[in-house]
Amino acid sequence: MASTTLLAVLLLVAASAAAPARSCSPRDLQALLSVKQALGNPATLSTWTPASPDCCSWDHLRCNDAGRVNNVFIDGADDVRGQIPSAVGGLTELMSLTLFRLAGLTGPIPACLAALSNLQFLTVSHTNVSGAIPESLARLRGLDSVDLSSNQLTGGIPASFADLPSLRSLDLGHNQLTGSIPAGLVQGQFRSLVLSYNQLTGPIPRDDARDEINTVDLSHNKLTGDPSHLFAAGRPIGKVDLSWNYLDFDLSQLVFPPEMTYLDLSHNLIRGTVPLSLERLSTLQKLDLSYNRLCGPLPKGHGVIKHGCKPYAHNQCRKGTPLAGCQDLEWSE
């Protein structure tokens, strides 16, 4: 997701840079100066000064052809200190806001972000921002990408995120989120959904929609139940990582989508046998079914054995033939 979001932001930056320059809005200038002050007047934002009244020429931002600030990006600054300033809400033409790798950024995600009605790309990642994800973010109906990963966020995932009509990428990974995955979130318009490394519980919501989702990473949580519906026919799903959960279901008859390139179901409670459908996954590059309860025999096809023996290791079969003999099959190939 990070690479897709970065590309979209770079395209926005390029479009802004190509636009004819105009003096920036006095309202935006004042808001930016307030943002700088609230962040401790960092040297990183040294160009943000009244001595240079055209804020469109300042670093870490871009303007549109009307002279309104539409992109703010602060990345890797170790001198930024404080909370996300409420003055950000005054930059009403913002389409993209990126606050990335800012260890000194603390406090909650402010409700004022809901005033940014034009916002499409929101990144607050690798910071020490904490607290709950505000429900008010769902008012931003134009959001295309939300990356709130690698923070200290707690509480649940707002159910209203499932109703955002344009949201394609959602990354809430590496936080301390709890509760269940909202119904409708694993569906529809999403192309990338990353909720890994949290403390989410309960089943993965079932949805029979035929959608465009390509990447699902729900690893390192406490999820339970049967996620077979994720692999329903017609879903162009490419990457699935459900490792390190408590998923308990029979894998034997599961048919995986042929477009899959990455499948990690390791460290669960999965039973049954290794399905023959693995043989048809010609584009599969990563496979891991280890540390489950799978039984043998292991299918003999090259599509199964080409990944080596490691993906099938450490399976504790409870009923049936132990999943063994991988080395012999590999040798016979």
Salt bridges, closest charged atoms under 4 A:
ASP28 OD2 - ARG68 NE 2.88
ASP75 OD1 - ARG101 NE 2.90
ASP211 OD2 - ARG235 NH2 3.12
GLU212 OE1 - ARG168 NH1 3.20
GLU212 OE1 - ARG191 NH2 3.24
ASP248 OD1 - ARG271 NE 2.78
GLU333 OE1 - HIS302 ND1 3.93
